[in-house]
Amino acid sequence: MSKQALIIVDIQNDYFPGGKWTLNGAEAAADNAARALAAARAAGALVVHVRHEFATADAPFFAPGSTGAHVHPKVTEQAGEPVVVKQQINAFRDTSLQTILQEHAIERLVVVGSMSHMCVDGIVRAAVDLGYATIVLHDACATLDQTFNGITVPAAQVHAAFMAALAFGYAEVLSTDEYLARVG
């Protein structure tokens, strides 16, 4: 198997109940991400934590230095695990992520995190464009309802539409159970 890294995208406190931008299913997604994290650590795989932080304190969420911008305790980084702080949707843009992956000769990414329709989608598409084989664990990702042109789309449908698009042309999209059975 090619050299693989687990990328944990924006599983941060503001996305959880009591935070500034609560996502539907954040707890369940984080539980599954934690399972993938435990498996990656047990296998000695590279784990990279991606954390979004807006540039100004008046941001709607993930304000610099705030508790809401911290990585959620379910997936807290351990010593030696890189943390990439980003201010863009695409975690490769203006960050050290590509350099970290190249230094470890990574060929395949396993992606979990939030939000399905934004930063997860952004990193997966960019990763594939950069030549990485990519797996998304769909039940380890979360999002929220979206409104467009007067129509509210429930979070489950937003999530399904984005996972379907990624599965169609960008990544292998698996449940956490399917993935763990494969690597276990």
TIRO-2110 file (N, C-alpha, C; in Angstrom, 1 decimal):
// TIRO-2110
0.9, -1.2, 0.0, N, 1, A
0.0, 0.0, 0.0, CA, 1, A
0.9, 1.2, 0.0, C, 1, A
0.4, 2.3, -0.7, N, 2, A
1.2, 3.5, -0.7, CA, 2, A
1.3, 4.2, 0.6, C, 2, A
2.2, 5.0, 0.8, N, 3, A
2.4, 5.7, 2.1, CA, 3, A
1.2, 6.7, 2.3, C, 3, A
0.6, 6.6, 3.4, N, 4, A
-0.7, 7.3, 3.6, CA, 4, A
-0.7, 8.2, 4.8, C, 4, A
-1.5, 9.3, 4.8, N, 5, A
-1.6, 10.2, 5.9, CA, 5, A
-3.1, 10.4, 6.1, C, 5, A
-3.5, 10.5, 7.4, N, 6, A
-4.8, 11.0, 7.8, CA, 6, A
-4.8, 12.5, 8.0, C, 6, A
-5.7, 13.1, 7.3, N, 7, A
-5.8, 14.6, 7.4, CA, 7, A
-7.2, 14.9, 8.1, C, 7, A
-7.1, 15.5, 9.2, N, 8, A
-8.2, 15.9, 10.0, CA, 8, A
-8.5, 17.4, 9.8, C, 8, A
-9.6, 17.7, 9.1, N, 9, A
-9.9, 19.0, 8.7, CA, 9, A
-10.9, 19.7, 9.6, C, 9, A
-10.5, 20.8, 10.3, N, 10, A
-11.4, 21.7, 10.9, CA, 10, A
-12.4, 21.1, 11.9, C, 10, A
-12.0, 20.1, 12.6, N, 11, A
-12.8, 19.5, 13.7, CA, 11, A
-12.5, 20.4, 14.9, C, 11, A
-13.2, 21.5, 15.0, N, 12, A
-12.9, 22.6, 16.0, CA, 12, A
-14.1, 22.9, 16.8, C, 12, A
-13.9, 23.4, 18.0, N, 13, A
-14.9, 23.6, 19.0, CA, 13, A
-16.1, 24.4, 18.5, C, 13, A
-15.9, 25.4, 17.7, N, 14, A
-17.1, 26.3, 17.3, CA, 14, A
-18.1, 25.5, 16.4, C, 14, A
-17.8, 24.3, 15.9, N, 15, A
-18.7, 23.5, 15.2, CA, 15, A
-19.6, 22.6, 16.0, C, 15, A
-19.4, 22.6, 17.3, N, 16, A
-20.1, 21.7, 18.2, CA, 16, A
-21.1, 22.5, 19.0, C, 16, A
-22.1, 21.8, 19.6, N, 17, A
-23.1, 22.4, 20.4, CA, 17, A
-22.5, 23.4, 21.4, C, 17, A
-23.0, 24.6, 21.5, N, 18, A
-22.4, 25.6, 22.3, CA, 18, A
-21.4, 26.5, 21.6, C, 18, A
-21.0, 26.1, 20.4, N, 19, A
-20.1, 26.9, 19.6, CA, 19, A
-20.8, 27.9, 18.8, C, 19, A
-20.0, 28.7, 18.0, N, 20, A
-20.6, 29.8, 17.2, CA, 20, A
-21.2, 29.4, 15.9, C, 20, A
-20.9, 28.1, 15.4, N, 21, A
-21.4, 27.7, 14.1, CA, 21, A
-21.7, 26.2, 14.1, C, 21, A
-22.7, 25.8, 14.9, N, 22, A
-22.9, 24.4, 15.1, CA, 22, A
-23.3, 23.7, 13.9, C, 22, A
-22.7, 22.5, 13.6, N, 23, A
-23.0, 21.7, 12.5, CA, 23, A
-23.9, 20.5, 12.9, C, 23, A
-24.7, 20.1, 11.9, N, 24, A
-25.5, 18.9, 12.1, CA, 24, A
-24.6, 17.7, 12.1, C, 24, A
-24.7, 16.9, 13.1, N, 25, A
-23.9, 15.6, 13.2, CA, 25, A
-22.5, 15.8, 13.6, C, 25, A
-22.1, 16.9, 14.2, N, 26, A
-20.7, 17.1, 14.5, CA, 26, A
-20.2, 16.1, 15.5, C, 26, A
-21.0, 15.7, 16.5, N, 27, A
-20.5, 14.8, 17.5, CA, 27, A
-20.3, 13.4, 16.8, C, 27, A
-21.2, 12.9, 16.1, N, 28, A
-21.1, 11.6, 15.4, CA, 28, A
-19.9, 11.6, 14.5, C, 28, A
-19.8, 12.6, 13.7, N, 29, A
-18.6, 12.7, 12.8, CA, 29, A
-17.3, 12.7, 13.5, C, 29, A
-17.2, 13.5, 14.6, N, 30, A
-16.0, 13.5, 15.4, CA, 30, A
-15.7, 12.1, 16.0, C, 30, A
-16.7, 11.4, 16.4, N, 31, A
-16.5, 10.1, 17.0, CA, 31, A
-15.9, 9.2, 15.9, C, 31, A
-16.4, 9.2, 14.7, N, 32, A
-15.8, 8.4, 13.6, CA, 32, A
-14.4, 8.9, 13.3, C, 32, A
-14.2, 10.2, 13.3, N, 33, A
-12.9, 10.7, 13.0, CA, 33, A
-11.9, 10.2, 14.1, C, 33, A
-12.4, 10.1, 15.3, N, 34, A
-11.5, 9.7, 16.4, CA, 34, A
-11.2, 8.2, 16.2, C, 34, A
-12.1, 7.4, 15.7, N, 35, A
-11.8, 6.0, 15.4, CA, 35, A
-10.7, 5.9, 14.3, C, 35, A
-10.8, 6.7, 13.3, N, 36, A
-9.8, 6.7, 12.2, CA, 36, A
-8.5, 7.2, 12.7, C, 36, A
-8.5, 8.2, 13.6, N, 37, A
-7.3, 8.7, 14.2, CA, 37, A
-6.6, 7.6, 15.0, C, 37, A
-7.4, 6.9, 15.8, N, 38, A
-6.8, 5.8, 16.6, CA, 38, A
-6.1, 4.7, 15.7, C, 38, A
-6.8, 4.4, 14.6, N, 39, A
-6.2, 3.4, 13.7, CA, 39, A
-5.0, 3.9, 13.0, C, 39, A
-5.0, 5.2, 12.6, N, 40, A
-3.8, 5.8, 12.0, CA, 40, A
-2.6, 5.8, 13.0, C, 40, A
-2.9, 6.2, 14.2, N, 41, A
-1.8, 6.2, 15.2, CA, 41, A
-1.3, 4.8, 15.4, C, 41, A
-2.2, 3.8, 15.5, N, 42, A
-1.7, 2.4, 15.8, CA, 42, A
-0.9, 1.9, 14.6, C, 42, A
-1.2, 2.4, 13.4, N, 43, A
-0.4, 1.9, 12.2, CA, 43, A
0.8, 2.7, 12.0, C, 43, A
1.0, 3.8, 12.8, N, 44, A
2.2, 4.6, 12.7, CA, 44, A
2.1, 5.5, 11.4, C, 44, A
0.9, 5.8, 11.0, N, 45, A
0.7, 6.7, 9.8, CA, 45, A
0.9, 8.1, 10.2, C, 45, A
1.2, 9.0, 9.3, N, 46, A
1.3, 10.4, 9.5, CA, 46, A
-0.1, 10.9, 9.8, C, 46, A
-0.3, 11.7, 10.8, N, 47, A
-1.6, 12.4, 11.1, CA, 47, A
-1.3, 13.9, 11.0, C, 47, A
-2.1, 14.6, 10.2, N, 48, A
-2.0, 16.0, 10.1, CA, 48, A
-3.3, 16.7, 10.5, C, 48, A
-3.2, 17.6, 11.4, N, 49, A
-4.4, 18.3, 11.9, CA, 49, A
-4.5, 19.7, 11.2, C, 49, A
-5.6, 19.9, 10.5, N, 50, A
-5.8, 21.2, 9.8, CA, 50, A
-6.8, 22.0, 10.7, C, 50, A
-6.4, 23.2, 11.0, N, 51, A
-7.2, 24.1, 11.8, CA, 51, A
-7.4, 25.4, 11.1, C, 51, A
-8.7, 25.8, 11.0, N, 52, A
-9.0, 27.1, 10.4, CA, 52, A
-9.0, 28.2, 11.4, C, 52, A
-8.4, 29.3, 11.1, N, 53, A
-8.5, 30.5, 12.0, CA, 53, A
-8.6, 31.7, 11.1, C, 53, A
-9.7, 32.5, 11.3, N, 54, A
-9.9, 33.7, 10.5, CA, 54, A
-8.8, 34.7, 10.9, C, 54, A
-8.6, 35.7, 10.1, N, 55, A
-7.6, 36.7, 10.3, CA, 55, A
-8.0, 37.8, 11.4, C, 55, A
-9.3, 38.0, 11.6, N, 56, A
-9.7, 39.0, 12.5, CA, 56, A
-10.6, 38.5, 13.6, C, 56, A
-10.6, 39.2, 14.8, N, 57, A
-11.3, 38.8, 15.9, CA, 57, A
-12.8, 38.9, 15.8, C, 57, A
-13.3, 39.7, 14.8, N, 58, A
-14.7, 39.9, 14.6, CA, 58, A
-15.3, 38.8, 13.6, C, 58, A
-14.5, 37.7, 13.4, N, 59, A
-15.0, 36.6, 12.5, CA, 59, A
-16.2, 36.0, 13.1, C, 59, A
-17.1, 35.4, 12.2, N, 60, A
-18.3, 34.8, 12.8, CA, 60, A
-18.0, 33.5, 13.6, C, 60, A
-16.9, 32.9, 13.4, N, 61, A
-16.4, 31.7, 14.2, CA, 61, A
-15.0, 31.6, 13.9, C, 61, A
-14.3, 30.7, 14.6, N, 62, A
-12.8, 30.5, 14.5, CA, 62, A
-12.0, 31.8, 14.6, C, 62, A
-12.4, 32.6, 15.6, N, 63, A
-11.7, 33.9, 15.8, CA, 63, A
-10.3, 33.5, 16.3, C, 63, A
-9.3, 34.3, 15.9, N, 64, A
-7.9, 34.0, 16.4, CA, 64, A
-7.8, 33.9, 17.9, C, 64, A
-7.1, 32.8, 18.3, N, 65, A
-6.9, 32.7, 19.8, CA, 65, A
-8.1, 32.3, 20.6, C, 65, A
-9.2, 32.1, 20.0, N, 66, A
-10.4, 31.8, 20.7, CA, 66, A
-10.5, 30.3, 21.1, C, 66, A
-11.3, 30.0, 22.1, N, 67, A
-11.5, 28.6, 22.4, CA, 67, A
-12.2, 27.9, 21.3, C, 67, A
-13.1, 28.6, 20.6, N, 68, A
-13.8, 28.0, 19.5, CA, 68, A
-12.9, 27.6, 18.3, C, 68, A
-11.8, 28.2, 18.2, N, 69, A
-10.8, 27.9, 17.1, CA, 69, A
-9.9, 26.7, 17.5, C, 69, A
-10.0, 26.2, 18.7, N, 70, A
-9.1, 25.1, 19.1, CA, 70, A
-9.7, 23.8, 18.5, C, 70, A
-8.8, 22.8, 18.3, N, 71, A
-9.2, 21.5, 17.9, CA, 71, A
-10.0, 20.9, 19.0, C, 71, A
-11.1, 20.2, 18.5, N, 72, A
-12.0, 19.5, 19.5, CA, 72, A
-11.3, 18.4, 20.3, C, 72, A
-11.6, 18.3, 21.5, N, 73, A
-10.9, 17.3, 22.3, CA, 73, A
-11.0, 15.8, 21.8, C, 73, A
-12.0, 15.5, 21.0, N, 74, A
-12.1, 14.1, 20.5, CA, 74, A
-11.0, 13.8, 19.5, C, 74, A
-10.3, 14.8, 18.9, N, 75, A
-9.3, 14.5, 17.9, CA, 75, A
-8.0, 15.4, 18.2, C, 75, A
-7.8, 15.7, 19.5, N, 76, A
-6.7, 16.6, 19.8, CA, 76, A
-5.3, 16.0, 19.3, C, 76, A
-4.5, 16.8, 18.8, N, 77, A
-3.2, 16.4, 18.4, CA, 77, A
-2.3, 15.9, 19.5, C, 77, A
-1.4, 15.0, 19.1, N, 78, A
-0.4, 14.5, 20.1, CA, 78, A
0.9, 15.1, 19.6, C, 78, A
1.9, 15.1, 20.6, N, 79, A
3.2, 15.6, 20.3, CA, 79, A
3.8, 14.9, 19.0, C, 79, A
4.3, 15.7, 18.1, N, 80, A
4.9, 15.2, 16.9, CA, 80, A
3.9, 15.2, 15.7, C, 80, A
2.6, 15.4, 15.9, N, 81, A
1.7, 15.4, 14.9, CA, 81, A
1.5, 16.9, 14.4, C, 81, A
1.8, 17.1, 13.1, N, 82, A
1.8, 18.5, 12.6, CA, 82, A
0.4, 19.1, 12.6, C, 82, A
0.4, 20.4, 12.9, N, 83, A
-0.9, 21.2, 12.9, CA, 83, A
-0.7, 22.3, 11.8, C, 83, A
-1.6, 22.3, 10.9, N, 84, A
-1.5, 23.3, 9.8, CA, 84, A
-2.6, 24.3, 10.1, C, 84, A
-2.3, 25.6, 10.2, N, 85, A
-3.3, 26.6, 10.4, CA, 85, A
-3.5, 27.3, 9.1, C, 85, A
-4.8, 27.4, 8.7, N, 86, A
-5.1, 28.0, 7.4, CA, 86, A
-6.1, 29.1, 7.6, C, 86, A
-6.2, 29.9, 6.6, N, 87, A
-7.2, 31.0, 6.5, CA, 87, A
-8.0, 30.9, 5.2, C, 87, A
-7.8, 29.9, 4.5, N, 88, A
-8.5, 29.7, 3.2, CA, 88, A
-9.3, 28.4, 3.3, C, 88, A
-10.2, 28.2, 2.4, N, 89, A
-11.0, 27.0, 2.3, CA, 89, A
-10.1, 25.8, 1.9, C, 89, A
-9.3, 26.0, 1.0, N, 90, A
-8.4, 24.9, 0.5, CA, 90, A
-7.1, 24.9, 1.5, C, 90, A
-7.0, 23.8, 2.2, N, 91, A
-5.9, 23.6, 3.2, CA, 91, A
-4.5, 23.6, 2.6, C, 91, A
-4.4, 23.5, 1.2, N, 92, A
-3.1, 23.6, 0.6, CA, 92, A
-2.7, 25.0, 0.3, C, 92, A
-3.6, 25.9, 0.2, N, 93, A
-3.4, 27.3, -0.2, CA, 93, A
-2.7, 28.1, 1.0, C, 93, A
-1.5, 28.6, 0.7, N, 94, A
-0.8, 29.4, 1.7, CA, 94, A
-0.5, 28.7, 3.0, C, 94, A
-0.3, 27.4, 2.9, N, 95, A
0.1, 26.7, 4.1, CA, 95, A
1.3, 25.8, 3.9, C, 95, A
1.7, 25.1, 4.9, N, 96, A
2.8, 24.1, 4.7, CA, 96, A
2.4, 22.7, 4.5, C, 96, A
1.1, 22.5, 4.2, N, 97, A
0.6, 21.1, 4.1, CA, 97, A
1.3, 20.3, 3.0, C, 97, A
1.5, 20.9, 1.8, N, 98, A
2.1, 20.2, 0.7, CA, 98, A
3.6, 19.8, 1.1, C, 98, A
4.3, 20.7, 1.7, N, 99, A
5.6, 20.5, 2.2, CA, 99, A
5.7, 19.3, 3.2, C, 99, A
4.8, 19.3, 4.1, N, 100, A
4.7, 18.2, 5.1, CA, 100, A
4.5, 16.9, 4.5, C, 100, A
3.6, 16.8, 3.5, N, 101, A
3.3, 15.6, 2.9, CA, 101, A
4.5, 15.1, 2.0, C, 101, A
5.1, 16.0, 1.3, N, 102, A
6.3, 15.7, 0.5, CA, 102, A
7.4, 15.2, 1.4, C, 102, A
7.6, 15.8, 2.5, N, 103, A
8.7, 15.4, 3.4, CA, 103, A
8.5, 14.0, 3.9, C, 103, A
7.3, 13.5, 4.0, N, 104, A
7.0, 12.2, 4.4, CA, 104, A
6.7, 11.2, 3.3, C, 104, A
6.9, 11.7, 2.0, N, 105, A
6.7, 10.8, 0.8, CA, 105, A
5.3, 10.3, 0.8, C, 105, A
4.3, 11.1, 1.2, N, 106, A
2.9, 10.6, 1.2, CA, 106, A
2.3, 10.5, -0.2, C, 106, A
1.6, 9.5, -0.5, N, 107, A
1.0, 9.3, -1.8, CA, 107, A
-0.6, 9.2, -1.7, C, 107, A
-1.1, 8.9, -0.5, N, 108, A
-2.5, 8.7, -0.4, CA, 108, A
-3.0, 9.5, 0.9, C, 108, A
-4.1, 10.2, 0.7, N, 109, A
-4.7, 10.9, 1.9, CA, 109, A
-6.0, 10.2, 2.3, C, 109, A
-6.3, 10.2, 3.6, N, 110, A
-7.6, 9.8, 4.1, CA, 110, A
-8.1, 11.1, 4.8, C, 110, A
-9.2, 11.6, 4.3, N, 111, A
-9.7, 12.9, 4.8, CA, 111, A
-11.0, 12.7, 5.6, C, 111, A
-11.0, 13.4, 6.8, N, 112, A
-12.2, 13.5, 7.6, CA, 112, A
-12.3, 15.0, 8.1, C, 112, A
-13.5, 15.4, 8.4, N, 113, A
-13.6, 16.7, 9.0, CA, 113, A
-14.8, 17.5, 8.6, C, 113, A
-14.7, 18.8, 8.6, N, 114, A
-15.8, 19.7, 8.4, CA, 114, A
-15.3, 20.9, 7.6, C, 114, A
-16.2, 21.6, 7.0, N, 115, A
-17.6, 21.2, 6.6, CA, 115, A
-17.5, 20.5, 5.3, C, 115, A
-18.4, 19.5, 5.1, N, 116, A
-18.4, 18.7, 3.9, CA, 116, A
-18.4, 19.5, 2.6, C, 116, A
-19.3, 20.5, 2.6, N, 117, A
-19.5, 21.3, 1.4, CA, 117, A
-18.4, 22.4, 1.2, C, 117, A
-17.5, 22.6, 2.1, N, 118, A
-16.5, 23.7, 2.0, CA, 118, A
-15.1, 23.1, 2.1, C, 118, A
-14.6, 23.0, 3.3, N, 119, A
-13.2, 22.7, 3.4, CA, 119, A
-12.8, 21.3, 3.1, C, 119, A
-13.8, 20.3, 3.4, N, 120, A
-13.5, 18.9, 3.0, CA, 120, A
-13.5, 18.9, 1.5, C, 120, A
-14.5, 19.4, 0.8, N, 121, A
-14.6, 19.4, -0.6, CA, 121, A
-13.3, 20.1, -1.2, C, 121, A
-12.9, 21.3, -0.6, N, 122, A
-11.8, 22.0, -1.1, CA, 122, A
-10.5, 21.2, -1.0, C, 122, A
-10.2, 20.6, 0.1, N, 123, A
-9.0, 19.9, 0.2, CA, 123, A
-8.9, 18.6, -0.7, C, 123, A
-10.1, 17.9, -0.8, N, 124, A
-10.1, 16.7, -1.6, CA, 124, A
-9.8, 17.1, -3.1, C, 124, A
-10.5, 18.0, -3.6, N, 125, A
-10.3, 18.4, -5.0, CA, 125, A
-8.9, 18.9, -5.2, C, 125, A
-8.3, 19.7, -4.3, N, 126, A
-6.9, 20.1, -4.5, CA, 126, A
-6.0, 19.0, -4.4, C, 126, A
-6.2, 18.1, -3.4, N, 127, A
-5.3, 16.9, -3.3, CA, 127, A
-5.2, 16.1, -4.5, C, 127, A
-6.4, 15.8, -5.1, N, 128, A
-6.4, 15.0, -6.4, CA, 128, A
-5.7, 15.8, -7.5, C, 128, A
-5.9, 17.1, -7.6, N, 129, A
-5.2, 17.9, -8.6, CA, 129, A
-3.7, 17.8, -8.4, C, 129, A
-3.3, 17.7, -7.2, N, 130, A
-1.8, 17.6, -6.8, CA, 130, A
-1.3, 16.1, -7.0, C, 130, A
-2.1, 15.2, -7.3, N, 131, A
-1.7, 13.8, -7.6, CA, 131, A
-1.9, 12.8, -6.5, C, 131, A
-2.5, 13.2, -5.4, N, 132, A
-2.7, 12.3, -4.3, CA, 132, A
-3.9, 11.4, -4.5, C, 132, A
-3.8, 10.1, -4.3, N, 133, A
-5.0, 9.2, -4.2, CA, 133, A
-5.7, 9.6, -2.9, C, 133, A
-7.0, 9.7, -3.0, N, 134, A
-7.7, 10.2, -1.8, CA, 134, A
-8.9, 9.4, -1.4, C, 134, A
-9.1, 9.2, -0.1, N, 135, A
-10.2, 8.5, 0.4, CA, 135, A
-10.9, 9.5, 1.4, C, 135, A
-12.2, 9.6, 1.3, N, 136, A
-13.0, 10.4, 2.2, CA, 136, A
-13.9, 9.5, 3.1, C, 136, A
-13.8, 9.7, 4.4, N, 137, A
-14.7, 8.9, 5.3, CA, 137, A
-16.0, 9.7, 5.5, C, 137, A
-17.0, 9.4, 4.8, N, 138, A
-18.2, 10.3, 4.7, CA, 138, A
-18.9, 10.4, 6.0, C, 138, A
-18.9, 9.4, 6.9, N, 139, A
-19.5, 9.5, 8.2, CA, 139, A
-18.6, 10.2, 9.3, C, 139, A
-17.5, 10.6, 8.8, N, 140, A
-16.5, 11.3, 9.7, CA, 140, A
-16.4, 12.8, 9.3, C, 140, A
-17.5, 13.2, 8.5, N, 141, A
-17.6, 14.6, 8.1, CA, 141, A
-18.9, 15.1, 8.4, C, 141, A
-19.0, 16.5, 8.6, N, 142, A
-20.3, 17.1, 9.0, CA, 142, A
-20.5, 18.4, 8.2, C, 142, A
-21.7, 18.8, 8.2, N, 143, A
-22.1, 20.1, 7.6, CA, 143, A
-23.3, 20.7, 8.2, C, 143, A
-24.0, 21.6, 7.6, N, 144, A
-25.2, 22.2, 8.1, CA, 144, A
-26.1, 22.6, 7.0, C, 144, A
-27.4, 22.9, 7.3, N, 145, A
-28.3, 23.3, 6.3, CA, 145, A
-27.8, 24.5, 5.5, C, 145, A
-28.1, 24.5, 4.2, N, 146, A
-27.7, 25.6, 3.3, CA, 146, A
-28.9, 26.2, 2.7, C, 146, A
-28.9, 27.5, 2.4, N, 147, A
-30.0, 28.2, 1.8, CA, 147, A
-29.5, 28.8, 0.5, C, 147, A
-30.2, 28.6, -0.6, N, 148, A
-29.9, 29.2, -1.9, CA, 148, A
-31.1, 29.6, -2.6, C, 148, A
-31.2, 30.8, -3.0, N, 149, A
-32.3, 31.3, -3.9, CA, 149, A
-33.7, 31.0, -3.2, C, 149, A
-33.7, 31.2, -1.9, N, 150, A
-35.0, 31.0, -1.1, CA, 150, A
-35.3, 29.5, -0.8, C, 150, A
-34.4, 28.6, -1.1, N, 151, A
-34.6, 27.2, -0.9, CA, 151, A
-33.7, 26.7, 0.2, C, 151, A
-34.2, 26.1, 1.3, N, 152, A
-33.3, 25.6, 2.3, CA, 152, A
-33.1, 24.1, 2.0, C, 152, A
-31.8, 23.7, 2.0, N, 153, A
-31.4, 22.3, 1.7, CA, 153, A
-30.9, 21.7, 3.0, C, 153, A
-31.6, 20.7, 3.5, N, 154, A
-31.2, 20.1, 4.8, CA, 154, A
-29.7, 19.6, 4.7, C, 154, A
-29.1, 19.6, 5.8, N, 155, A
-27.7, 19.2, 5.9, CA, 155, A
-27.4, 17.8, 5.4, C, 155, A
-28.3, 16.9, 5.6, N, 156, A
-28.1, 15.5, 5.1, CA, 156, A
-28.0, 15.5, 3.6, C, 156, A
-28.9, 16.3, 3.0, N, 157, A
-28.9, 16.4, 1.5, CA, 157, A
-27.6, 17.2, 1.0, C, 157, A
-27.2, 18.2, 1.7, N, 158, A
-26.0, 18.9, 1.3, CA, 158, A
-24.8, 18.0, 1.3, C, 158, A
-24.7, 17.2, 2.4, N, 159, A
-23.6, 16.3, 2.6, CA, 159, A
-23.7, 15.2, 1.5, C, 159, A
-24.8, 14.6, 1.3, N, 160, A
-24.9, 13.6, 0.3, CA, 160, A
-24.6, 14.1, -1.1, C, 160, A
-25.0, 15.3, -1.4, N, 161, A
-24.7, 15.8, -2.8, CA, 161, A
-23.2, 16.0, -2.9, C, 161, A
-22.5, 16.5, -1.9, N, 162, A
-21.1, 16.7, -2.0, CA, 162, A
-20.3, 15.4, -2.0, C, 162, A
-20.7, 14.5, -1.2, N, 163, A
-20.1, 13.2, -1.2, CA, 163, A
-20.3, 12.5, -2.5, C, 163, A
-21.4, 12.6, -3.1, N, 164, A
-21.7, 12.0, -4.4, CA, 164, A
-20.8, 12.6, -5.5, C, 164, A
-20.6, 13.9, -5.4, N, 165, A
-19.8, 14.6, -6.4, CA, 165, A
-18.3, 14.1, -6.2, C, 165, A
-17.9, 14.0, -5.0, N, 166, A
-16.5, 13.6, -4.8, CA, 166, A
-16.3, 12.2, -5.2, C, 166, A
-17.3, 11.3, -4.9, N, 167, A
-17.2, 9.9, -5.3, CA, 167, A
-17.2, 9.7, -6.8, C, 167, A
-17.9, 10.6, -7.5, N, 168, A
-18.1, 10.5, -8.9, CA, 168, A
-16.7, 10.7, -9.6, C, 168, A
-15.9, 11.7, -9.2, N, 169, A
-14.8, 12.0, -10.0, CA, 169, A
-13.5, 12.3, -9.2, C, 169, A
-13.5, 12.3, -7.9, N, 170, A
-12.3, 12.7, -7.2, CA, 170, A
-11.8, 11.7, -6.2, C, 170, A
-12.6, 11.0, -5.4, N, 171, A
-12.1, 10.2, -4.3, CA, 171, A
-12.9, 9.0, -4.1, C, 171, A
-12.3, 8.1, -3.4, N, 172, A
-13.1, 6.9, -2.9, CA, 172, A
-13.8, 7.4, -1.7, C, 172, A
-15.1, 7.2, -1.6, N, 173, A
-15.8, 7.6, -0.4, CA, 173, A
-16.4, 6.4, 0.3, C, 173, A
-15.9, 6.2, 1.5, N, 174, A
-16.2, 5.1, 2.3, CA, 174, A
-16.8, 5.5, 3.7, C, 174, A
-17.5, 4.5, 4.3, N, 175, A
-17.8, 4.7, 5.7, CA, 175, A
-16.6, 4.4, 6.6, C, 175, A
-16.6, 4.9, 7.8, N, 176, A
-15.5, 4.6, 8.7, CA, 176, A
-15.4, 3.1, 8.9, C, 176, A
-16.5, 2.4, 9.1, N, 177, A
-16.5, 0.9, 9.2, CA, 177, A
-15.8, 0.2, 8.0, C, 177, A
-16.2, 0.7, 6.8, N, 178, A
-15.6, 0.1, 5.6, CA, 178, A
-14.1, 0.3, 5.6, C, 178, A
-13.7, 1.5, 5.9, N, 179, A
-12.3, 1.8, 5.8, CA, 179, A
-11.5, 1.0, 6.9, C, 179, A
-12.0, 1.0, 8.1, N, 180, A
-11.3, 0.3, 9.2, CA, 180, A
-11.3, -1.2, 8.9, C, 180, A
-12.3, -1.8, 8.3, N, 181, A
-12.3, -3.2, 7.9, CA, 181, A
-11.2, -3.5, 6.9, C, 181, A
-11.0, -2.5, 6.0, N, 182, A
-10.0, -2.7, 5.0, CA, 182, A
-8.6, -2.6, 5.5, C, 182, A
-8.3, -1.7, 6.5, N, 183, A
-7.0, -1.5, 7.0, CA, 183, A
-6.7, -2.3, 8.2, C, 183, A
-7.8, -2.9, 8.8, N, 184, A
-7.6, -3.6, 10.1, CA, 184, A
-7.0, -4.9, 10.0, C, 184, A
END
